[in-house]
Amino acid sequence: MVDPARKPALQVTPPKPVYAPAPEYPGFRLAVEPGGGSAGGLPVRPEGRLRVRLLVRADGTVGAVELLVSSGDPDLDRAAVTALSGWHFEPARRDGQPVDSYYVVWVAFRTVQP
């Protein structure tokens, strides 16, 4: 017999980026590392790294971008925040219904090798 006082476990699905333009900053290549992973690709020299938390709304848009760890360069931080504000997501879901959630990423700016 099922205990009526016990609620079934919620099924939660995290948000997933569907449109994620990279920040633009002259002379730099950008790598975005979802969840703190590492970026691969062309050999480049790191120039700045920052961590941000995005509020992903239930409609898939970004409601806010919070700088958690600065790169140490306000221009790089600003470029990343501006670009990440324009991302779009397949929203997180709770029991199949879209819900607001947070998404944390590392952003790494690197100089472009000649």
N, C-alpha and C positions, 0 to 999 in steps of 0.2 A: 504494500500500500504506500502511496506517495504522501509524504508529510506536507500538508498545505502551508505550514509555516516556513518551509524551506523553498526559496526561490531558485529557479534554474539559473545556471551560470550564464552570464552575458557573453555574447560572441562579439569581440571587438576586432576591427580591421584597421590598421594604421593608414595614414594618408600616403599617397604616392604621387610624385610630381608627374604632370603630363605636359607642361610647358615651362621650361626652365632656362630662359636666356641668361647667358653669362654676363657678369659685369664687364663693362668696357673701361679700360684705363690705358692711355697711350703707352706703347712699348711693353705691355705686360700680357702674358698669357694667364688665363685663370683656370684653376681646377677646383671643382666643388666636390667635397667628400661627404656624401650623406652618412650620417650616423658615426662619423669619426673614422671612416675607412681610409685607405690610402689611394692616391691617384697614380695612374701609370701614364705612359705616353712618352713624348719626346724628352730628351735630357735637357733640363732647365735648372736654373739657379733660383732657390727660394728667395723671395723678397718680402713676403709678409703673409701672415696667416691669422685668420680671425674665426671666431665661433659665434654663430647667431642662432636665435630661437625664433621660429616663425609661428604666428597664430594662424592656423589654417581654418578658415570658416567652413561651415557646412555646405556652402555653395561652391567650394573649391578655390576661392580667392584668398589672398593673404591679407589678414586684417591688421597685423602689426609685425614689425621686425625688431627684435631686441638684441642688441650687441651684448654678448656674454663675455667674450674675450677679445680685446682690441688687438689689431695688428701692430699698434704703436704708431701708425701713420693715419691721421684723420682723413686724408684724401682716399686712401684705400678702403677704409671703413665705410665712408660715405658712398663710394662707388658700389660696394657690395650690397649695402642696405637698399640703395636705389634699385638695383637690378633684382634683388630677391623680392622686393615689394611687388614686382610684376609677374612673379611665378603663378602658375595655376596648378591645382592638384585634383586628383580624384580624392574626394574627402574621406576622412576616417568614417567608419560606420560602427554603430552599436546596434546589434540585432537587426542589421540591414538598413537602418535609418542613418542618413548623414548627420554627423555631429562635429562641432568645433573641436580642434585638437592642436597640439604643438608638434613641430617638426624641427629638430636640431641638426645643423650642418656645420662642418668646417669649410672655410673658403680659403684657398691658397693662391696668392698672386705670385707669379714667377716672371722673370725677364725672358724675353724671346731671344733665343740664341741666333746669331747671324748665320 
